[in-house]
């Protein structure tokens, strides 16, 4: 892997914005923000720092965290495929094209692999097995069960998620890439969630969009995340941070390591870089 120090020089600040991933970064398996982390984020917002939620989650799934923190900034959802104003207005959307959505659905059926499709901030499934229940548990959203996803696929999908045990997804990842690339891109958000978005969509591109609209320069931004879907965001930001429990891909791109969410890593970040 490329040495991050050889690739980019981290910014020394001062920082005006913090882009924060949710799962594995802001929250752990409890799905709750720990009190010290919450207090730290509320404090920097009160001091004028712009805290931007940047997540693979659906808007409705991420909104509770924005409300808890108290941020009014635009929200990066669906791995950057959607940017929505805090109040809900869609500011930008890049869905997976119909041809790639259809190909992904056909591949999932051939491999007996669970697949979610998305439209209008609802996720749709053909069956309520382990995969649907696992995603619903994390997203804290109920799926819409339909007898046939093909009609949805033929219209495209905000993103696509395959849900399976991590070892199976790693085994099938090359097949998924062959199926949807180059017009779509493939990334992990959690070890058991392999996700597909439009080729132009990423947290990095979405973060650039949000920051440019707000007049924030890249060197003024800290990005913190734990998964491969955070790498593009890291490359945009002036400073990239990852919890020590992150995927190897995120650790390799990070400028520094913080504690995981269960050990108040966000509070540590705030104390080290934003106070």
Residue pairs with C-beta under 8 A, 6 or more apart in sequence:
1 252
2 252
4 240
4 252
4 253
4 254
4 255
8 235
8 255
10 238
10 239
10 240
10 255
10 256
11 218
11 219
11 220
11 237
11 238
11 239
13 219
13 220
13 238
13 239
13 273
14 220
15 49
15 220
15 221
15 222
15 238
15 239
15 273
15 274
16 48
16 49
16 50
16 216
16 220
16 221
17 49
17 50
17 51
17 52
17 211
17 214
17 216
17 220
17 221
17 222
18 41
18 44
18 49
18 50
18 51
18 52
18 221
18 222
18 223
18 224
18 269
18 274
19 52
19 54
19 76
19 203
19 207
19 221
19 222
19 223
19 224
19 233
19 237
20 26
20 41
20 51
20 52
20 53
20 54
20 223
20 224
20 225
20 266
21 54
21 55
21 203
21 224
21 225
21 226
21 227
21 230
21 233
22 53
22 55
22 57
22 62
22 65
23 55
23 56
23 57
23 138
23 189
23 190
23 226
23 227
24 190
24 225
24 226
24 227
24 243
24 245
24 246
24 260
24 261
25 224
25 225
25 226
25 230
25 243
25 261
25 265
25 266
26 33
26 37
26 65
26 261
26 266
27 33
27 65
27 261
28 260
28 261
28 262
30 262
31 138
31 140
33 41
33 65
33 68
33 69
33 261
34 261
34 262
34 264
36 264
36 267
37 261
37 264
37 265
37 266
37 267
38 68
38 69
39 267
40 266
40 267
40 269
40 270
40 271
41 51
41 69
41 70
41 71
41 266
41 270
42 69
42 70
43 270
44 51
44 270
44 274
44 275
45 51
45 69
45 70
45 71
49 274
50 71
50 73
50 214
50 216
51 69
51 71
51 73
52 71
52 73
52 74
52 75
52 76
52 207
52 210
53 62
53 65
53 66
53 69
53 71
53 73
53 75
53 76
53 77
54 76
54 80
54 203
54 206
54 207
54 223
54 225
54 230
54 233
55 62
55 75
55 76
55 77
56 77
56 78
56 79
56 159
56 189
56 193
56 195
56 229
57 77
57 78
57 139
58 77
58 78
58 118
58 121
58 123
58 139
58 141
59 75
59 77
59 82
59 84
59 88
59 121
60 121
60 141
61 139
61 140
61 141
62 75
62 77
63 75
64 140
66 73
66 75
66 86
71 86
72 86
73 86
73 210
73 214
74 83
74 84
74 85
74 86
74 91
74 210
74 213
75 83
75 84
75 85
75 86
76 82
76 83
76 203
76 206
76 207
76 210
77 83
77 84
78 118
78 158
78 159
78 197
78 201
79 159
79 187
79 189
79 195
79 197
79 201
79 202
79 203
79 229
80 94
80 197
80 201
80 202
80 203
80 204
80 205
80 206
80 207
80 232
80 233
81 93
81 94
81 95
81 96
81 158
81 159
81 197
81 198
81 201
81 206
82 90
82 92
82 93
82 94
82 158
83 90
83 91
83 92
83 93
83 206
83 209
83 210
84 90
84 91
85 91
91 209
91 213
92 206
92 209
93 158
94 197
94 198
94 200
94 201
95 156
95 157
95 158
95 159
95 198
96 104
96 156
96 157
96 158
96 159
96 160
96 180
96 184
96 196
96 197
96 198
97 156
97 183
97 184
97 198
98 153
98 154
98 155
98 156
99 183
100 179
100 180
100 183
100 184
100 196
101 117
101 152
101 153
101 154
101 155
101 156
101 157
101 160
102 150
102 153
102 154
103 179
103 180
104 115
104 153
104 160
104 176
104 179
104 180
104 184
104 196
105 115
105 117
105 149
105 150
105 153
107 113
107 175
107 176
107 179
108 114
108 115
108 162
111 172
111 175
113 162
113 164
113 168
113 172
114 125
114 127
114 129
114 130
114 131
114 132
114 162
114 163
114 164
115 125
115 126
115 131
115 149
115 160
115 161
115 162
115 163
116 123
116 124
116 125
116 131
116 132
116 135
116 143
116 160
116 161
116 162
116 163
117 123
117 124
117 149
117 152
117 153
117 157
117 160
118 124
118 157
118 158
118 159
118 160
118 161
119 152
119 155
119 157
119 158
121 158
122 144
123 135
123 139
123 141
123 143
123 144
123 161
124 143
124 144
124 145
124 146
124 149
124 152
125 131
125 132
125 143
125 144
125 145
125 146
125 149
126 145
126 146
126 147
126 148
126 149
127 145
128 143
128 145
130 163
131 162
131 163
131 164
132 143
132 163
134 163
134 192
135 143
135 161
135 163
135 193
136 142
136 143
138 190
138 193
146 152
159 195
159 196
159 197
159 201
160 180
160 184
160 195
160 196
160 197
161 189
161 193
161 194
161 195
161 196
162 169
162 172
162 176
162 193
162 194
162 195
162 196
163 192
163 193
163 194
164 172
164 192
164 194
165 192
166 191
166 192
169 188
169 191
169 192
169 193
169 194
172 194
173 186
173 194
176 186
176 194
176 196
177 186
180 186
180 196
181 199
182 199
183 198
183 199
184 196
184 197
184 198
184 199
185 196
185 197
185 198
185 199
185 201
185 202
186 194
186 195
186 196
187 194
187 195
187 197
187 227
187 228
187 229
188 194
188 195
188 227
188 228
188 229
188 247
189 195
189 227
189 229
190 227
191 247
195 229
202 229
202 232
202 233
203 225
203 229
203 230
203 232
203 233
204 231
204 232
204 233
204 234
204 235
204 236
205 232
207 221
207 223
207 233
207 236
207 237
208 218
208 236
211 217
211 218
211 221
217 238
218 236
218 237
218 238
219 238
220 238
221 236
221 237
221 238
221 239
222 237
222 238
222 239
222 240
222 241
222 269
222 273
222 274
223 230
223 233
223 234
223 236
223 237
223 239
223 240
223 241
224 240
224 241
224 242
224 243
224 258
224 266
224 269
225 233
225 234
225 242
225 246
225 250
226 242
226 243
226 245
226 246
226 247
226 250
227 246
227 247
227 249
227 250
228 247
228 249
228 250
230 242
230 250
230 253
231 249
231 250
231 253
233 240
234 240
234 242
234 250
234 253
234 254
235 253
239 255
239 256
239 273
240 253
240 254
240 255
240 256
241 254
241 255
241 256
241 257
241 258
241 269
241 273
242 250
242 251
242 253
242 254
242 257
242 258
243 257
243 258
243 259
243 260
243 261
243 265
244 251
244 257
244 258
244 259
244 260
245 260
246 254
251 257
258 265
258 266
258 268
258 269
258 272
259 265
259 268
